[in-house]
Amino acid sequence: MDLFDAIRRRKTTNGPFLPDPVSEEHQRLLMELAGRAPSQLNSQPWRFVLIENRDTIEKVADISGSSMTEAMSNGTFFERYKPYFRFSKEEMAQRRDGMLFDKLPAPLRPFTSQAFTPGGQKLMNSLRVPQTLGKENRKLVAGSPLLLGVMLDRSEYRPGELSSFYSIFSMGAAMENIWLATGALGMGIQFVSFPMEVPGRWAEIETLLQVPDELELMAVYRLGYLPEEQRRPAIDWSSHERKLPSQYVFSENCRTPRTGWDEASTSSP
Ligand SMILES: Cc1cc2nc3c(=O)[nH]c(=O)nc-3n(C[C@H](O)[C@H](O)[C@H](O)COP(=O)(O)O)c2cc1C
């Protein structure tokens, strides 16, 4: 897979992985490639923990699933992220960003327009959508052969100082190397982020992974090999759309959008 292809094909996996363990060589390769990322003054502030222990993965899955149910049923998740949710191809074609919920159980479809109203939240709770999503999320995480914890060295990552931006930027670059490499290895990757959405749940994962005081746990991912046929969860989204260059690129100054590239970008794979 050449580099440009790898970048264009990189995506988030929202479905199950094969139960097959991720080979030691692939784990070593992912960590080598992460370590090749740029960092301020080559400080390499990232640290990684690879988790294959079934008991630990099950516990993280419990925390993730119940956090999703809680964040979805108390409305905080929808309130926080509703600007990114799309329910029609037309809306997605017009906005070219966010998440298109293009797979929804039939009983839910008529109510998408009310999804973010108080009535909509009540309806979703009565249809037990938060529980369905939480259970599905728990199953996805528990079914993953590998979890990856990403941490930053607190001596580099000092919130409120320039170093915190530099460290987060470097961590993002390291993660992108991993994300791109998974595609070339027939693997998938997805954030396990719902424990961040519910107070106290992230701390449970930090304790589980025995994260020392000198490190800050910044993210957790689930990884694994992709099955031939990728089964989509009951409630699923796609987010392949991207803005046109004229919507995010300027020429010479920020008053002049870059034109003439939009067609080329819509025709690439
Ligand atoms: C900081 C950050 C947080 C994210 N959190 C989640 C998440 O909680 N769950 C998830 O499925 N994807 C998550 N993603 C993946 C994005 O949803 C995804 O990158 C975006 O929708 C574009 O889709 P793509 O990765 O398939 O190109 C996150 C991505 C970033 C950079």
The ligand as an ORCA input file, in Angstrom:
! r2SCAN-3c Opt
* xyz 0 1
  C      -9.447     13.270     19.362
  C     -10.355     12.234     18.690
  C     -11.358     11.578     19.426
  C     -12.132     10.577     18.822
  N     -13.059      9.889     19.557
  C     -13.714      8.847     18.975
  C     -14.610      8.013     19.713
  O     -14.843      8.214     20.866
  N     -15.211      6.954     19.083
  C     -14.992      6.706     17.755
  O     -15.543      5.758     17.231
  N     -14.166      7.486     17.030
  C     -13.524      8.524     17.612
  N     -12.657      9.272     16.892
  C     -12.528      8.984     15.452
  C     -13.318     10.035     14.671
  O     -14.681      9.888     14.927
  C     -12.990      9.818     13.183
  O     -11.606     10.035     13.018
  C     -13.749     10.779     12.274
  O     -15.117     10.534     12.371
  C     -13.319     10.555     10.821
  O     -13.551      9.219     10.458
  P     -12.353      8.289      9.964
  O     -11.367      8.184     11.081
  O     -12.993      6.973      9.656
  O     -11.749      8.943      8.750
  C     -11.907     10.279     17.460
  C     -10.913     10.934     16.708
  C     -10.128     11.901     17.331
  C      -9.001     12.559     16.522
*
